[in-house]
């Protein structure tokens, strides 16, 4: 059985985030557990963080869920 692809999530948040790396890691772990251990990468986009090129790629190539 082939390994499942990594689920990449961009979360646009309405409120500032104090510790974005910690929040992203916690969300990824929780979602991964809920999906039977599937690998999950979480990218956050709160108003207090400067967008990076990866945000543009995610918005351009991703699917709205």
BAMARGU-379266 format. One record per atom (N, C-alpha, C, O): residue in one letter; x, y, z. Coordinates in steps of 0.02 Angstrom, whole numbers, padded with zeros to 5 digits, always signed. Example, Ala and Ser with C-alpha at 12.3 -4.5 7.8 and 13.67 -1.06 7.14 Angstrom:
BEGIN
a+00660-00284+00390 a+00615-00225+00390 a+00660-00165+00390 a+00712-00166+00423 s+00642-00112+00354 s+00684-00053+00357 s+00645+00002+00394 s+00670+00057+00402 
***
This chain:
BEGIN
x+00043-00059+00000 x+00000+00000+00000 x+00045+00062+00000 x+00088+00068+00044 x+00036+00108-00048 x+00078+00168-00051 x+00065+00215+00008 x+00010+00218+00034 x+00117+00250+00027 x+00110+00299+00081 x+00065+00356+00058 x+00068+00377+00000 x+00025+00382+00104 x-00018+00438+00088 x+00024+00501+00079 x+00075+00510+00112 x+00003+00544+00034 x+00038+00607+00023 x+00030+00651+00084 x-00016+00644+00124 x+00076+00697+00091 x+00073+00746+00144 x+00014+00794+00131 x+00004+00817+00075 x-00023+00808+00183 x-00077+00856+00179 x-00048+00924+00198 x-00022+00932+00254 x-00051+00972+00153 x-00025+01039+00165 x-00084+01086+00175 x-00127+01091+00131 x-00086+01119+00232 x-00141+01164+00248 x-00117+01235+00258 x-00068+01247+00294 x-00150+01282+00226 x-00139+01353+00239 x-00199+01377+00279 x-00256+01373+00255 x-00187+01402+00338 x-00241+01427+00380 x-00236+01503+00384 x-00188+01530+00412 x-00286+01537+00357 x-00289+01610+00362 x-00326+01627+00426 x-00384+01609+00434 x-00293+01662+00470 x-00319+01676+00536 x-00338+01750+00543 x-00301+01793+00519 x-00395+01765+00575 x-00416+01835+00582 x-00379+01873+00637 x-00377+01934+00637 x-00350+01837+00685 x-00317+01868+00743 x-00242+01856+00742 x-00219+01805+00715 x-00203+01902+00772 x-00131+01892+00777 x-00115+01829+00818 x-00153+01808+00860 x-00057+01800+00803 x-00033+01740+00837 x+00034+01757+00869 x+00080+01781+00835 x+00041+01744+00935 x+00103+01759+00970 x+00159+01711+00954 x+00216+01732+00945 x+00143+01647+00949 x+00194+01596+00938 x+00173+01552+00879 x+00150+01495+00889 x+00181+01577+00818 x+00155+01542+00760 x+00186+01473+00748 x+00150+01427+00728 x+00250+01465+00761 x+00281+01399+00750 x+00253+01347+00797 x+00240+01290+00777 x+00243+01366+00860 x+00214+01320+00909 x+00142+01302+00890 x+00123+01244+00893 x+00103+01352+00871 x+00033+01339+00852 x+00030+01293+00791 x-00009+01246+00789 x+00071+01307+00741 x+00072+01266+00680 x+00090+01194+00696 x+00060+01147+00670 x+00140+01184+00739 x+00161+01116+00758 x+00106+01080+00796 x+00094+01021+00784 x+00074+01114+00842 x+00020+01083+00881 x-00039+01064+00836 x-00067+01009+00842 x-00057+01109+00791 x-00112+01094+00745 x-00095+01036+00699 x-00136+00992+00688 x-00034+01035+00673 x-00013+00981+00629 x-00015+00914+00665 x-00038+00864+00637 x+00008+00912+00727 x+00008+00850+00766 x-00063+00826+00779 x-00078+00767+00773 x-00106+00872+00798 x-00176+00854+00814 x-00212+00828+00752 x-00248+00778+00755 x-00203+00862+00696 x-00236+00841+00633 x-00207+00774+00611 x-00245+00730+00588 x-00142+00766+00616 x-00110+00703+00596 x-00138+00644+00637 x-00153+00592+00609 x-00144+00654+00702 x-00173+00600+00744 x-00244+00584+00722 x-00263+00526+00720 x-00282+00635+00707 x-00351+00625+00685 x-00357+00591+00617 x-00409+00563+00600 x-00303+00594+00579 x-00303+00563+00512 x-00261+00499+00511 x-00235+00479+00459 x-00254+00468+00568 x-00220+00404+00571 x-00145+00407+00560 x-00115+00358+00538 x-00114+00464+00576 x-00042+00470+00570 x-00018+00499+00504 x+00043+00502+00492 x-00063+00519+00461 x-00043+00549+00397 x-00001+00611+00410 x-00016+00649+00457 x+00050+00623+00370 x+00093+00681+00378 x+00054+00744+00359 x+00021+00747+00307 x+00058+00794+00403 x+00022+00857+00393 x+00071+00915+00403 x+00107+00918+00453 x+00072+00962+00356 x+00109+01024+00363 x+00059+01081+00368 x+00012+01085+00328 x+00069+01125+00417 x+00023+01181+00427 x+00062+01247+00416 x+00114+01258+00446 x+00034+01289+00374 x+00062+01355+00360 x+00010+01406+00385 x-00048+01403+00364 x+00030+01451+00429 x-00016+01500+00456 x-00010+01567+00420 x+00044+01586+00398 x-00066+01602+00416 x-00067+01668+00386 x-00108+01715+00430 x-00165+01732+00413 x-00080+01735+00488 x-00114+01783+00531 x-00095+01855+00510 x-00046+01864+00474 x-00133+01905+00532 x-00119+01973+00510 x-00053+02002+00536 x-00028+02051+00509 x-00023+01973+00587 x+00038+02000+00615 x+00102+01970+00586 x+00157+01987+00608 x+00096+01926+00537 x+00155+01897+00505 x+00160+01920+00432 x+00110+01923+00397 x+00220+01935+00412 x+00233+01955+00342 x+00225+01894+00297 x+00256+01842+00310 x+00185+01899+00244 x+00179+01842+00198 x+00246+01825+00165 x+00286+01869+00151 x+00257+01761+00153 x+00317+01736+00120 x+00297+01708+00052 x+00238+01699+00038 x+00345+01695+00009 x+00329+01666-00057 x+00288+01601-00052 x+00247+01587-00096 x+00299+01562+00000 x+00261+01499+00007 x+00186+01513+00015 x+00145+01472-00006 x+00169+01569+00045 x+00098+01587+00051 x+00067+01598-00018 x+00011+01577-00031 x+00104+01633-00061 x+00079+01645-00130 x+00070+01579-00167 x+00020+01570-00203 x+00118+01534-00160 x+00113+01468-00193 x+00052+01430-00168 x+00015+01402-00207 x+00042+01431-00102 x-00014+01395-00073 x-00081+01423-00098 x-00127+01385-00114 x-00085+01489-00101 x-00147+01520-00125 x-00159+01506-00199 x-00216+01496-00220 x-00106+01505-00238 x-00112+01495-00310 x-00126+01422-00328 x-00166+01408-00373 x-00093+01375-00294 x-00097+01305-00314 x-00143+01263-00271 x-00160+01206-00289 x-00164+01290-00214 x-00205+01250-00168 x-00279+01250-00187 x-00301+01284-00233 x-00316+01210-00150 x-00388+01206-00159 x-00422+01230-00095 x-00401+01213-00040 x-00474+01269-00103 x-00512+01294-00046 x-00553+01237-00016 x-00590+01203-00051 x-00546+01228+00048 x-00584+01175+00083 x-00639+01205+00123 x-00677+01169+00156 
***
